Amino acid sequence: MPRPSGIMLTHGAGSDRNHQSLVAIEKKMAPLPVERMNFPYVEQGRKFPPDRAPRLIESIAEASNKMAEKYGLNAGNLLLGGRSMGGRMCSMAVAEGLPAIGLILISYPLHPPKEPEKLRTGHFGKIEVPCLFISGEKDPFGSKSEFQKHVKKIRGPVTTKWFEGADHGLKGLEESISDQIKSWVASFN
């Protein structure tokens, strides 16, 4: 499998492209090209509610193609991912056929807090690329045992990293998250 030629990162629902963990990842991955995108609703100055999934997925495809053009890369060799909602939308985009070499899913929202019956995994069976999931053990959006059960549906290789005592925000772990991503990216040969 070829090495990733770049990374495109997305933010969570209540954040933007300047989230400290996304900035830290970009710094850690240099000289590999990294782009941090804003979703359209953020560009329009809105915080909530986010755009609907089809618009978010469309914006990821547009940003992926722009990044590939900007750096003269094959869009299929880009890693896509991000935090929470952003990572989920990237995984849905790839499941729908957007080319990517892999997915980086930070604090993936497996289900809404206290609503484990509302799973956000229906597309997992259509994901065929390597996936890196990074979560806190106290994340109310999905427990370790829930992830172990549901990531089996993903057809590509899955790597999971859990941070003890951390919740959905993974605050203060930017350096550790970046190290995990750098190590995972280096495993591509």
Beta strands, then each sheet from edge to edge (+ up, - down):
strand 1: 6-10
strand 2: 34-36
strand 3: 78-83
strand 4: 102-106
strand 5: 131-136
strand 6: 158-163
sheet 1: 2+ 1+ 3+ 4+ 5+ 6+
end
